[in-house]
Amino acid sequence: MSLDEGNSLVTVLTCADPMEAMFARSLLESAGIDVHISDEVMGSLYPPMLTGGIHLQVSAADEESAREILSQPAPPDDATH
């Protein structure tokens, strides 16, 4: 579902690490979920802890799917093998 269809946005993740936010965004977008990152510009100018964190938002219709995707455990780190 597209974010520009007038749907309300729901925050599904708040994080302080920009890399975590980008990874989560990638996961959701690969599942076909449109993602909006609030404070994306502010977070790049100031540490996210000063701006209240980086908020990933999706349409209310996609909230349940997004939360399920984000709740999955991360794949094992193969860099140590």
N, C-alpha and C positions, 0 to 999 in steps of 0.2 A: 504494500500500500504506500502511496506517495505522501510525503509530508505536506505537499502543497494542496491537498484536497480538503483543507479546513479542519482536519482532525486536531484534537488537543494533543499536546506533547506530554509525555510522562518520563520522568527521570528513572532510568533502570540501573544506572551505575554512577557513583561518584568516586573519583580517585584523585590522588595527589601526583601520581606518576604519569607524565605525558605519554610515555611508551606503553604503559598499561592501557591507557585510553585508546591509543591508536590500534593496539592489538585487539581490544574488545570491539572497536568499530569495524575492523576488518572481518572479525568473526560474524558479526551481525550482517554486514553488507554481503558477505559471501552466501548467507542464507536468504538473501533477497529482502532484507529489512533495511529501510532507509533510516539513517542515523543523523541526528543533529548534535553537535557538540557545543554546549553553551560555554561561554567564556573562553572559547578556543583562542582568540586573539589575546585576551587578557592573560591567559595561562602561559602564553609564549613570551609575554612581556614581564610578567611577575611570577614568582613561584606560586604554584597552585594552592599551597597552604595559605597564602595571603589573600587569595581570591575566593576561598571557600571550596576549592577543589574543582576538578573538571567534571562536568555533568554530561553523561551520554543520555540523550533523549530520543524516544521513538514515539510513533503515533500510539494512542491508547489502544487501538485495535491490534497492534503488534506487541503490546506489553508482555503478555503471557509467554509468547514464543521467545521473545528476547530474553526474558528472565530465565527461561529454561536453558537456552543456549549458554548464557553467562554462568549458570550454576554448574555446568559440566566441569569435571576436573581437567586441569591442563594436561596435555600430553607429556610423557616423560622427556626429560632433557637428554638428548642423544649426544650432546657435546662431551660428556664425561666418559663415553664408551669408546 
